[in-house]
Amino acid sequence: MAATRTIDSDIRPISDLRNKFAEIADYVQGGRPVIFTRNGYGCMVTMSYETYKNLNDPVMSELNRADALCENDPRHYTRAQSLKILKERRDARRKVHS
């Protein structure tokens, strides 16, 4: 059975999990899940750990999406830049009050 590609995932027979594990592991690191079939019916889905975490943590997923948008827009700070600025301000206040 040949693999069938869809827009958001790859559909493969369950035997590919055993026979092509390394290829599938590399593929899911790109953020796209693989749907496995048994006897022509869907039986399981495999995805990267990062994708799994984002599915299970919608707040982090939204923050990551916002960071990605901010990286290319100089009018906005990313989360890391914002935290750095806040820590610098906190440290400056501590020095004043010491």
Secondary structure, 3 states (H helix, E strand, C coil): CCCEECCCCEEEECHHHHHCHHHHHHHHCCCCCEEEEECCEEEEEECCHHHHHHHHCHHHHHHHHHHHHHHCCCCCCCHHHHHHHHHHHHHHHHHHHC
